[in-house]
Amino acid sequence: MPVFFIVYYLVPMKLKNIVLFIGSLIFYGWGEPKYLILLGVSILVNYFAGRLIDRAKRRNGAVRPALIGALVFDIGMLFFFKYINFFIDNINAVAGTGLSRVDITLPLGISFYTFQIMSYVIDLYRGKVKVENSIIDLGTYLCMFPQLIAGPIVVYSDVSEALKSRVISLSEVEEGLKLFILGLGSKVLIANSAGALWKELETTGYSSLSSPMAWLGMLAYTIQIYFDFNGYSMMAIGLGKMLGFKFPKNFDLPYTSLSITEYWRRWHMTLSGWFKEYLYIPLGGNRRGPVRKVFNLFIVWFITGFWHGADWNFILWGLYFFVLLMAERAGLGRFMEGNKVIARIYSLLAIGFGWMLFAISDLRQLGVYLSRLFIGGVSNEILYYIRNYGVILLLGCLLSSGLGNRLYDRIKERRLIVIPVLTGIFVLCIAYLADASYNPFLYFRF
């Protein structure tokens, strides 16, 4: 990365996209070289589809065939690599057939970059963006390494101007480096530490958990996934600033929400925005009456769950939030508005239960875990885990409440304080990564 940035800053603007494109391909190939060709084919198909859409518009020809062709390819690739074995397994289970599974692995980041390139061809069809005539620029957009495999989801219109011309200032580079270190600290120091507790409980077995341990485990995973995902997003946004791009914010203290409706305005905001713009509104949104609106929301949340993973627990996770959102629209939300303490407790419990649906793919084991929350009894082992993990869990709770943001806002312009603090965080991260064996990558499903 240091070598890449030195080259990137030294070359003139007309060469920066080439350097970024090649650097991003090296980054992706370092993790998964065999699927570089799939990434390249995705760029080519959507580039030429975009050119065909633009040509058809200028000549008053048929525009839809090129759009449909691009979407069939994009969704087809995602379906084949991510979902084909899910459907084979379920067909075998229902019909008693003996269809063989396809021996494939899921390409890194395919869910993210597929949604991104779809936004380009759809917005081009709608007339919201201009055609990209440079295949290097389009490839740079799709492959940009900071957010390639873990988001945030950057639609083409967010960066189209910056792809052509951008100013890289020292202050933006400095701010980007700060965000990168804070994101790295969130991932490595907090998410990994909380995740180690969750992993230990998984290894022990859910059936042996006491009720206090089951609740502690739910808290640990709730902290892990937020600081992991938010940490990756902060690193991506920080690196984007260092490159001269402004990526959209992806999280806004979601655990401070007073309802599930508010929570989904604050959690993974780029995904929520994508589904609203490219699925909910095209389905008709709320323009076709209350029944159709509920149906549209059902489809959106079914696909939201399925997008997160090819298993039934993810579908249940999406539908779980659909039910809660419908309940809030039906009157629960108005009740919560006048009872903030109850609203806070309800939201945190609903989020925590939702993460258990997300984390445990085996539905039988999910039932076991949820039962242990209430009928697991009590044991003294909780004291051991509190001694070992209590500080990191407390820190996670405090920082997810917004305390960390407020403290950082106070010191971020005071270099004599912020530089030693961030240097200390960075050194601790390097020490942890060099010494610890537990460094999970939660986005292999994407």
KATA-V7878 format. One record per residue. N is the residue number from 1. PSI is psi in whole degrees, -180 to 180 (NA if undefined). OMEGA is omega in whole degrees, 0 to 359 (999 if undefined). BURIAL is b if it has 16 or more other ideal C-beta (glycine too) atoms within 10 Angstrom, else e. Layout:
((N | PSI | OMEGA | BURIAL) (N | PSI | OMEGA | BURIAL))
//
This chain:
((1 | -45 | 177 | e) (2 | -42 | 179 | e) (3 | -44 | 179 | e) (4 | -47 | 184 | b) (5 | -35 | 177 | b) (6 | -48 | 179 | e) (7 | -43 | 183 | e) (8 | -42 | 181 | b) (9 | -28 | 184 | e) (10 | -32 | 184 | e) (11 | 154 | 177 | e) (12 | 167 | 185 | e) (13 | -38 | 184 | e) (14 | -17 | 179 | e) (15 | -6 | 185 | e) (16 | -39 | 180 | b) (17 | -35 | 177 | b) (18 | -45 | 179 | e) (19 | -43 | 181 | b) (20 | -40 | 179 | b) (21 | -50 | 180 | b) (22 | -43 | 178 | b) (23 | -38 | 180 | b) (24 | -38 | 177 | b) (25 | -39 | 177 | b) (26 | -43 | 178 | e) (27 | -48 | 181 | b) (28 | -43 | 180 | b) (29 | -30 | 177 | e) (30 | -37 | 181 | e) (31 | -36 | 185 | e) (32 | 79 | 187 | b) (33 | -31 | 187 | e) (34 | -19 | 180 | e) (35 | 13 | 173 | b) (36 | -36 | 181 | e) (37 | -35 | 178 | e) (38 | -40 | 177 | e) (39 | -43 | 179 | b) (40 | -41 | 179 | e) (41 | -39 | 178 | e) (42 | -41 | 178 | b) (43 | -48 | 183 | b) (44 | -48 | 182 | e) (45 | -47 | 184 | b) (46 | -29 | 175 | b) (47 | -51 | 182 | b) (48 | -32 | 174 | e) (49 | -41 | 177 | b) (50 | -41 | 178 | b) (51 | -39 | 178 | b) (52 | -41 | 177 | b) (53 | -45 | 180 | b) (54 | -44 | 180 | b) (55 | -42 | 180 | e) (56 | -37 | 179 | b) (57 | -43 | 182 | e) (58 | -27 | 182 | e) (59 | 10 | 181 | e) (60 | 37 | 179 | e) (61 | -172 | 180 | e) (62 | 120 | 184 | e) (63 | -34 | 188 | b) (64 | -38 | 182 | e) (65 | -42 | 180 | e) (66 | -42 | 178 | b) (67 | -49 | 181 | b) (68 | -40 | 179 | e) (69 | -44 | 179 | b) (70 | -44 | 181 | b) (71 | -37 | 177 | b) (72 | -42 | 178 | e) (73 | -50 | 184 | b) (74 | -51 | 181 | b) (75 | -35 | 179 | e) (76 | -42 | 178 | e) (77 | -43 | 179 | b) (78 | -43 | 180 | b) (79 | -47 | 184 | e) (80 | -50 | 186 | e) (81 | -31 | 186 | b) (82 | -32 | 192 | b) (83 | -9 | 187 | e) (84 | -42 | 181 | e) (85 | -29 | 175 | b) (86 | -45 | 180 | b) (87 | -37 | 177 | e) (88 | -46 | 180 | e) (89 | -42 | 183 | e) (90 | -34 | 174 | e) (91 | -44 | 178 | e) (92 | -40 | 182 | e) (93 | -38 | 184 | e) (94 | -45 | 187 | e) (95 | -8 | 180 | e) (96 | 20 | 179 | e) (97 | 173 | 180 | e) (98 | 42 | 180 | e) (99 | 137 | 181 | e) (100 | 142 | 175 | e) (101 | 151 | 178 | e) (102 | 130 | 183 | e) (103 | 83 | 179 | e) (104 | 157 | 171 | e) (105 | 155 | 183 | e) (106 | 122 | 178 | b) (107 | 138 | 180 | b) (108 | 130 | 171 | b) (109 | 11 | 186 | b) (110 | -33 | 179 | b) (111 | -38 | 181 | b) (112 | -52 | 186 | b) (113 | -23 | 174 | b) (114 | -45 | 178 | b) (115 | -37 | 182 | b) (116 | -47 | 183 | b) (117 | -30 | 175 | b) (118 | -36 | 179 | b) (119 | -33 | 180 | b) (120 | -52 | 184 | b) (121 | -35 | 179 | b) (122 | -45 | 180 | b) (123 | -32 | 175 | b) (124 | -43 | 177 | b) (125 | -39 | 180 | b) (126 | -15 | 182 | e) (127 | 16 | 182 | e) (128 | -22 | 178 | e) (129 | 162 | 176 | b) (130 | 155 | 181 | e) (131 | 142 | 177 | b) (132 | 110 | 183 | b) (133 | -15 | 180 | e) (134 | 118 | 179 | e) (135 | -28 | 176 | e) (136 | -43 | 180 | b) (137 | -41 | 178 | b) (138 | -40 | 176 | b) (139 | -38 | 177 | b) (140 | -43 | 177 | b) (141 | -47 | 185 | b) (142 | -37 | 189 | b) (143 | 0 | 186 | b) (144 | 115 | 195 | b) (145 | -30 | 183 | b) (146 | -38 | 184 | b) (147 | 19 | 186 | b) (148 | -42 | 189 | b) (149 | -5 | 181 | b) (150 | 14 | 177 | b) (151 | -176 | 2 | b) (152 | 162 | 178 | b) (153 | 114 | 183 | b) (154 | 113 | 178 | b) (155 | 157 | 188 | b) (156 | -39 | 183 | b) (157 | -22 | 179 | e) (158 | -30 | 189 | b) (159 | 5 | 186 | b) (160 | -42 | 180 | b) (161 | -42 | 181 | e) (162 | -26 | 177 | b) (163 | -29 | 182 | b) (164 | -38 | 182 | e) (165 | 129 | 179 | e) (166 | 150 | 179 | b) (167 | 127 | 179 | e) (168 | 108 | 182 | b) (169 | 155 | 180 | e) (170 | -37 | 180 | e) (171 | -38 | 178 | e) (172 | -39 | 177 | b) (173 | -43 | 179 | b) (174 | -46 | 180 | e) (175 | -39 | 178 | b) (176 | -40 | 179 | b) (177 | -38 | 177 | b) (178 | -47 | 180 | b) (179 | -39 | 179 | b) (180 | -45 | 181 | b) (181 | -41 | 178 | b) (182 | -40 | 177 | b) (183 | -41 | 178 | b) (184 | -43 | 177 | b) (185 | -40 | 178 | b) (186 | -45 | 182 | b) (187 | -52 | 191 | b) (188 | -46 | 188 | b) (189 | -36 | 184 | b) (190 | -56 | 184 | b) (191 | -46 | 181 | b) (192 | -38 | 180 | b) (193 | -45 | 177 | b) (194 | -37 | 179 | b) (195 | -30 | 178 | b) (196 | -36 | 176 | b) (197 | -46 | 179 | b) (198 | -42 | 179 | b) (199 | -38 | 179 | b) (200 | -39 | 178 | e) (201 | -38 | 175 | b) (202 | -44 | 182 | e) (203 | -38 | 180 | e) (204 | -37 | 182 | e) (205 | 131 | 185 | e) (206 | -31 | 185 | b) (207 | -18 | 181 | e) (208 | 2 | 184 | e) (209 | 141 | 168 | b) (210 | 166 | 180 | b) (211 | -46 | 178 | b) (212 | -38 | 180 | b) (213 | -37 | 178 | b) (214 | -42 | 178 | b) (215 | -39 | 178 | b) (216 | -39 | 178 | b) (217 | -41 | 178 | b) (218 | -41 | 177 | b) (219 | -42 | 182 | b) (220 | -46 | 181 | b) (221 | -37 | 178 | b) (222 | -40 | 177 | b) (223 | -44 | 182 | b) (224 | -51 | 188 | b) (225 | -32 | 177 | b) (226 | -50 | 183 | b) (227 | -26 | 175 | b) (228 | -54 | 184 | b) (229 | -45 | 178 | b) (230 | -36 | 178 | b) (231 | -46 | 177 | b) (232 | -42 | 180 | b) (233 | -41 | 178 | b) (234 | -41 | 177 | b) (235 | -43 | 180 | b) (236 | -46 | 180 | b) (237 | -41 | 178 | b) (238 | -47 | 178 | b) (239 | -37 | 177 | b) (240 | -44 | 177 | b) (241 | -39 | 179 | b) (242 | -24 | 178 | b) (243 | -11 | 181 | b) (244 | 12 | 180 | b) (245 | 153 | 175 | b) (246 | 103 | 179 | e) (247 | 150 | 182 | b) (248 | 151 | 176 | b) (249 | 142 | 185 | e) (250 | -23 | 181 | b) (251 | 144 | 180 | b) (252 | 69 | 179 | e) (253 | 60 | 186 | b) (254 | -27 | 183 | b) (255 | -1 | 174 | b) (256 | 4 | 184 | e) (257 | 151 | 178 | b) (258 | 8 | 176 | b) (259 | 164 | 176 | b) (260 | -31 | 175 | b) (261 | -47 | 178 | b) (262 | -38 | 180 | b) (263 | -44 | 182 | b) (264 | -6 | 168 | b) (265 | -14 | 184 | e) (266 | -20 | 184 | b) (267 | 131 | 177 | b) (268 | 59 | 189 | b) (269 | -29 | 180 | b) (270 | -34 | 177 | b) (271 | -45 | 178 | b) (272 | -43 | 179 | b) (273 | -37 | 179 | b) (274 | -47 | 181 | b) (275 | -36 | 178 | b) (276 | -46 | 186 | e) (277 | -39 | 190 | b) (278 | 0 | 177 | b) (279 | -57 | 185 | e) (280 | -50 | 181 | b) (281 | -46 | 176 | e) (282 | -29 | 176 | e) (283 | -16 | 181 | b) (284 | -12 | 178 | e) (285 | -129 | 178 | e) (286 | 23 | 186 | e) (287 | -6 | 187 | e) (288 | 29 | 176 | e) (289 | 163 | 186 | e) (290 | -37 | 182 | e) (291 | -47 | 180 | e) (292 | -35 | 178 | e) (293 | -46 | 179 | b) (294 | -42 | 178 | e) (295 | -43 | 179 | e) (296 | -43 | 179 | b) (297 | -38 | 177 | b) (298 | -47 | 179 | e) (299 | -45 | 181 | e) (300 | -45 | 184 | b) (301 | -29 | 173 | b) (302 | -47 | 182 | e) (303 | -34 | 175 | e) (304 | -47 | 178 | b) (305 | -46 | 183 | b) (306 | -33 | 178 | b) (307 | -33 | 184 | b) (308 | -19 | 179 | b) (309 | 150 | 182 | b) (310 | 70 | 177 | b) (311 | 159 | 186 | b) (312 | -30 | 181 | b) (313 | -30 | 179 | b) (314 | -36 | 175 | b) (315 | -45 | 177 | b) (316 | -39 | 179 | b) (317 | -45 | 178 | b) (318 | -44 | 181 | b) (319 | -30 | 175 | b) (320 | -46 | 179 | b) (321 | -31 | 175 | b) (322 | -45 | 180 | b) (323 | -45 | 180 | e) (324 | -41 | 180 | b) (325 | -38 | 177 | b) (326 | -39 | 179 | e) (327 | -39 | 179 | e) (328 | -37 | 177 | b) (329 | -29 | 183 | e) (330 | -8 | 179 | e) (331 | -23 | 180 | e) (332 | -37 | 180 | b) (333 | -41 | 179 | b) (334 | -38 | 177 | e) (335 | -42 | 182 | e) (336 | -29 | 181 | b) (337 | -30 | 180 | e) (338 | 4 | 181 | e) (339 | 77 | 189 | e) (340 | -35 | 179 | e) (341 | -47 | 177 | e) (342 | -40 | 180 | e) (343 | -40 | 180 | b) (344 | -45 | 181 | b) (345 | -46 | 179 | e) (346 | -46 | 183 | b) (347 | -46 | 181 | b) (348 | -41 | 178 | b) (349 | -43 | 180 | e) (350 | -40 | 178 | b) (351 | -45 | 180 | b) (352 | -46 | 177 | b) (353 | -38 | 178 | b) (354 | -40 | 180 | b) (355 | -27 | 175 | b) (356 | -38 | 174 | b) (357 | -35 | 182 | b) (358 | -39 | 190 | b) (359 | -32 | 189 | b) (360 | 104 | 185 | b) (361 | -28 | 177 | e) (362 | 113 | 186 | e) (363 | -31 | 176 | e) (364 | -45 | 178 | e) (365 | -33 | 175 | e) (366 | -44 | 178 | b) (367 | -40 | 178 | e) (368 | -47 | 183 | b) (369 | -47 | 181 | b) (370 | -35 | 178 | b) (371 | -34 | 180 | e) (372 | -22 | 177 | b) (373 | -28 | 188 | b) (374 | -24 | 183 | e) (375 | 31 | 183 | e) (376 | -5 | 182 | b) (377 | -168 | 183 | e) (378 | 144 | 175 | e) (379 | 165 | 182 | e) (380 | -8 | 183 | e) (381 | -24 | 180 | e) (382 | -32 | 181 | e) (383 | -38 | 179 | e) (384 | -45 | 183 | e) (385 | -33 | 176 | b) (386 | -40 | 177 | e) (387 | -38 | 184 | e) (388 | -32 | 187 | e) (389 | -4 | 186 | b) (390 | -42 | 183 | e) (391 | -45 | 183 | e) (392 | -35 | 178 | b) (393 | -41 | 177 | b) (394 | -43 | 178 | e) (395 | -42 | 177 | b) (396 | -42 | 179 | b) (397 | -44 | 182 | e) (398 | -44 | 182 | e) (399 | -35 | 179 | b) (400 | -12 | 177 | b) (401 | -9 | 181 | e) (402 | -4 | 181 | e) (403 | -42 | 180 | e) (404 | -41 | 178 | b) (405 | -44 | 181 | e) (406 | -41 | 179 | e) (407 | -42 | 181 | e) (408 | -39 | 178 | e) (409 | -30 | 180 | e) (410 | -31 | 187 | e) (411 | -8 | 191 | e) (412 | -24 | 178 | e) (413 | -3 | 181 | e) (414 | 92 | 191 | e) (415 | -31 | 180 | e) (416 | -20 | 178 | e) (417 | -48 | 189 | e) (418 | -35 | 181 | e) (419 | -48 | 176 | e) (420 | -37 | 181 | e) (421 | -49 | 182 | b) (422 | -35 | 176 | b) (423 | -41 | 178 | e) (424 | -43 | 178 | e) (425 | -44 | 181 | b) (426 | -45 | 180 | b) (427 | -41 | 178 | e) (428 | -39 | 179 | e) (429 | -46 | 180 | b) (430 | -42 | 179 | e) (431 | -41 | 179 | e) (432 | -47 | 182 | b) (433 | -32 | 179 | e) (434 | -29 | 188 | e) (435 | -36 | 188 | e) (436 | 148 | 178 | e) (437 | -12 | 184 | e) (438 | 106 | 178 | e) (439 | 74 | 189 | e) (440 | 149 | 172 | e) (441 | 102 | 188 | e) (442 | -7 | 190 | b) (443 | 19 | 178 | b) (444 | -23 | 180 | e) (445 | -11 | 185 | e) (446 | NA | 999 | b))
//
